[in-house]
Amino acid sequence: MTIHERLVLDVTLLQLTGRITLTDGTDLLRDTLQRLIDHGRTKLVLDFDQVPYIDSTAMALVIRMYSTLSRQGGRLKLVRVSGHVRGLLTVTRLSTVFEIFDSEAEAVASFSPGGTVQA
């Protein structure tokens, strides 16, 4: 699993690539999210477009980080979720907990008060 990190306005986008499992990617994702939170980055978007599979350990990590950010007044949102990951979120009813967007632009805009990004 790899993570490509970029900043759009004050929102940190993490483009995830590959399977995220206990043995491949969970530690990297945890360390990346914790580093961002520790540095005051509280507006995070996880892009699942290139993630074919996530196991329960990795999903539990995402839930923990969502809770941590929420307690600190931040938000963790998901974008381009499909296939197995979408099915997992639906079956576990986590799709009602997370804000899920079809595009990065929509996800970034959702952090602004009016829901739009100023050019």
N, C-alpha and C positions, 0 to 999 in steps of 0.2 A: 504494500500500500504506500502511496505517496501523497503528499499534501503540497499544493501550490497555494501560497498565501498572497493576497493583495488587498489593498485598501481603496475603497471607493467612498469619498467624503470621509465620514467618521465610522464607516461600517467595514469590518474585516470580513472578507470573503475567503473561505477555505474550499478550494476545489479538491475533492478527494478522488483518488484513482485507485481501483483495485478492490479486492476483497478486504473486509475489515473483520478480523477474527481474533480470538484470544492469542493465537500464535503469530498473527501477521497484521499489525497495524494498530491494535488497541493501545499499546504503550505509546506509540508515536502520536496518536490522536489525543490521548490523555495529556501527555507532556506539552503538546502544542496548545491545547485549550487552556491548560493551567497557566502556561507562560503568558498567554494573552490576557487572561483574567488578572494575573498578578501585576501586569503592566497597565491595568486600567482599561483594557479593551472590553467594553461591555455590550457592544452591538456586533453580534456574530451571526454569520450565515454559513451553513454547511451545504455545499453543492454535491449532491449525490448522483449527478448525471453519469459518471463513469464508475459507479459502485454496483457491481452485479450481485453482491451478497454481503450481508452483515449478520454476525451471530448475536446471541442473546447477551454475551459479555460486553460486546461493543455497544449494543443498544442500551444496556444498563448504564454504561459510561455516558452516553449522550443524555440520558435522562438525568443522571447526577449533575452533569454540567449545566443542563437547563435549569435545574433547581438552584444550583449555586448562583448562577447569573441572576435568576429571578429575585433571590434574596438580596442581592446587591443592587437591585434596580436596573439590571441589564436584561437583554433578551437574546435568545438563541433561536434562530429560525432556519427552516430547511427549504431547499430549492431543488427543482428537477428530480423529484423522487419518483421512481418507477420500478416495475418488475418486482423482484423478491422484496426489496426494501419497502415499497409501497404496500405490498401484501402483508408484510409483518406489522407495519404501522396500523393497517386496517384491522387485522385479526386481534391485535392487542388493544385496539381502540385508542392507541396513542395518536392517531391522526386527528382526534378531537382535542388533544393537548397541544401539539405543535402547530405553529403557523407554517403552512406549506405553500410555496409559490411555484409558478411555472417558469419564471424567468428571474435572472439576477436583478434586472431593473425593477421589477415589482417588489422583490424582497428588500432591496435598498430603499425604495420609495416608502415602504411600510414603516420605516423608522422615523420619517419626517412627520411633523404634526399634521399636515394636510394630506399626507400619503402620496406626495409627489416630490420628485427631485428637481431642485432648481438648477437650471443650466447656467 
